[in-house]
Amino acid sequence: MDNSFGNNENQERYNDNANEGKRSKLSIVIEILIYVAIIIFCVKIVPEYIIQRTIVDGSSMESNYNDGDNLFVEKVTKHFKNPDRFDVIVFYPNPEENDDYYIKRVIGLPGETVQITGDDIYINGELLEENYGKNSMKTAGIAENGITLGKDEFFVLGDNRKISLDSRYEEVGPVKKANIGGRAVFRVWPFSEFGPCP
């Protein structure tokens, strides 16, 4: 009796099993690579270029933001448009020297002239209507006689203006667009203040 048919059938089964084994190993490798890519994306790409969690340090933004508040800062729109007036931004005053960042509110926009007289802020000679400031300003600093911003500069103030180190002081000054890290969009902690950033 010729057993070649049975042997061929067994060989085909063996080949099918071997191919399935190769396919399943390949699919496992592909799956692992996909997970690794997702982890790298979440750990490296998202915080660097899309959104990151930032913690408020100090009381210069009280009473809208308090020490220890956790904020989500989005980093995408800065590439397409300038921050708007009253946006809260994260920026790096001395990026060449260190990674220290500040959180302040945008008051003056590129090309505008900002002048502070007492507690009043004037933009291009017109009184700015706003109610973010918590305390009286002790000093107008470099904005006392008016300061005209460059085409890529922003004038920022802390909401707690009595103690805030901000664009009024030469060590901070107007903020260059290139030094802006992003815009605060959502508060995640404390839970009692959970929601969009004011």
C-alpha positions in Angstrom: 0.0 0.0 0.0 1.3 3.5 -0.9 1.6 5.7 2.2 2.8 8.7 0.3 -0.7 10.3 0.4 -0.8 10.0 4.2 2.7 11.3 4.5 2.0 14.3 2.3 -1.1 15.1 4.4 0.9 14.9 7.6 3.6 17.1 6.0 0.9 19.7 5.0 -0.5 19.7 8.5 3.0 20.1 9.9 3.7 23.0 7.5 0.4 24.6 8.4 1.2 24.4 12.1 4.6 25.8 11.5 3.2 28.7 9.5 0.6 29.4 12.2 3.4 29.3 14.8 5.5 31.8 12.8 2.4 34.0 12.3 1.5 34.0 16.0 5.1 34.9 16.9 5.1 37.7 14.4 1.8 39.0 15.6 3.2 39.0 19.2 6.3 40.9 18.2 4.1 43.4 16.3 1.8 43.8 19.3 4.8 44.4 21.6 6.2 47.0 19.2 2.9 48.8 19.1 2.7 48.9 22.9 6.2 50.2 23.1 5.4 52.9 20.6 2.3 53.9 22.5 4.3 54.1 25.8 7.0 56.2 24.2 4.4 58.5 22.7 2.6 58.9 26.0 5.8 59.4 28.1 7.9 61.5 25.7 5.9 63.0 22.9 2.7 64.0 24.7 4.3 66.0 27.6 6.9 67.5 25.3 4.7 68.7 22.4 1.0 68.3 23.2 0.0 68.5 26.9 1.6 68.3 30.3 0.7 68.5 33.9 2.2 71.6 35.7 2.1 72.4 39.4 1.6 76.0 40.6 4.5 76.9 43.0 4.0 79.9 45.3 1.2 82.4 45.8 1.8 84.9 42.9 -1.4 83.8 41.1 -3.7 83.8 44.1 -6.6 83.8 44.5 -7.4 82.3 41.1 -4.6 79.7 41.4 -3.1 78.5 44.7 0.2 76.8 45.6 0.0 73.1 44.7 -2.7 73.4 42.1 -2.2 70.9 39.2 -2.9 72.3 35.8 -2.9 70.8 32.3 -0.9 73.0 29.9 -1.5 72.6 26.2 1.4 73.2 23.9 -0.1 72.9 20.4 -1.9 76.2 19.7 1.2 78.3 20.4 2.6 77.1 17.1 -0.4 78.5 15.2 -1.6 81.5 17.1 -0.5 84.0 19.8 -1.9 83.7 23.3 -4.9 85.9 23.9 -5.1 88.6 26.5 -5.9 87.2 29.9 -4.7 83.7 29.0 -2.6 82.1 31.7 0.7 80.9 30.3 3.7 78.9 31.4 7.0 80.4 30.3 10.7 80.1 30.9 12.3 83.5 31.7 15.9 82.2 31.4 15.7 79.0 29.2 19.5 79.1 28.5 20.3 79.0 32.2 17.8 76.8 33.8 14.4 75.0 33.5 12.6 77.2 36.0 9.1 78.2 34.7 6.7 80.9 35.7 2.9 80.9 35.5 1.4 84.4 34.8 -1.5 86.0 33.0 -1.1 87.7 29.6 -1.9 91.5 29.8 -0.1 93.1 26.9 0.1 91.8 23.4 2.8 92.2 20.7 3.1 95.8 19.5 1.0 97.3 22.3 2.2 100.0 24.7 1.5 99.0 28.4 1.5 101.6 31.1 0.7 101.1 34.8 -0.5 104.0 36.9 -1.3 103.0 40.5 -3.6 100.0 40.1 -4.7 101.0 36.6 -3.3 99.3 33.5 -3.4 101.2 30.2 -3.1 99.6 26.8 -2.2 102.0 24.0 -3.5 104.8 26.3 -6.9 103.2 27.1 -7.8 101.9 30.5 -7.9 98.1 30.5 -11.1 96.7 32.1 -10.2 93.6 34.1 -10.7 92.2 37.6 -8.0 89.5 37.9 -5.7 91.4 40.3 -6.0 90.4 43.9 -4.1 93.2 45.6 -2.9 96.7 44.9 0.4 96.9 42.9 3.3 98.2 45.0 5.2 99.2 41.9 4.6 99.8 38.2 8.2 98.9 37.5 9.4 99.3 33.9 5.8 100.0 32.9 5.6 103.3 34.9 6.3 105.4 31.9 4.9 103.0 29.3 6.7 100.1 27.6 6.1 99.2 23.9 6.3 95.5 23.2 8.1 94.0 20.3 6.4 91.9 17.6 7.1 88.7 19.5 6.7 90.0 23.1 4.0 89.7 25.8 3.5 91.6 29.0 2.5 89.3 31.9 1.3 89.9 35.4 0.6 87.6 38.3 -2.9 87.8 39.7 -1.5 88.5 43.2 0.1 91.7 42.0 1.4 92.8 45.4 4.0 90.0 45.5 4.2 88.7 41.9 7.6 88.8 40.1 6.5 89.5 36.5 7.0 91.7 33.5 7.1 94.8 35.7 10.6 93.8 36.8 13.7 93.8 34.7 14.7 90.3 35.7 11.6 89.0 33.9 10.6 91.8 31.5 8.5 91.2 28.4 8.1 87.5 27.6 9.4 86.3 24.2 7.0 84.1 22.3 9.8 81.5 21.9 10.0 81.2 25.7 6.4 80.3 26.2 5.9 76.7 27.0 2.1 76.6 26.7 -1.3 77.8 27.9 -3.0 76.5 31.1 -6.4 75.1 30.0 -7.6 72.8 32.8 -7.2 72.4 36.6 -7.1 68.7 37.8 -6.2 69.3 41.4 -7.7 70.1 43.9 -10.9 68.3 43.0 -12.9 71.1 44.5 -11.6 73.4 41.7 -11.7 70.7 39.0 -12.5 72.3 35.6 -11.4 74.8 32.9 -8.8 77.4 34.0 -10.2 80.8 34.8 
